[in-house]
Amino acid sequence: MGGKNSQSDGFGNKSNLNFPGAVYCNFNGSLLSLDGNLGRNSGVTPWTVFNDIRVSRRISFGERMSMDAMVDIFNIANRYNVAAVSPLYTNAGQATAAYDPRQIQFGLKVNW
């Protein structure tokens, strides 16, 4: 070992770093050299709007038995809501995940 790219990892171990990015990014083989410089709250997500609605109706079949009919609509405006943004330096702030688009759910519930 011991070429021009040979560096110590801080524990007395020598490592041969033969790739050009090792000198550019100051990586010396230990995790302490990977301390980032991205500021706090730099990956803030945009506003999220949840507009859900439920319409229900109870239908009675006597004194002891009834049925509830329900319709649920989630994200009624079908807005693109960002769930997460990328914390990486190369594409910081870009959306990496989104919540579900508009969904409609029908349900019946029998009570006795």
Order of alpha helices (4+ residues) and beta strands (2+ residues): beta-beta-alpha-beta-beta-beta-beta-beta
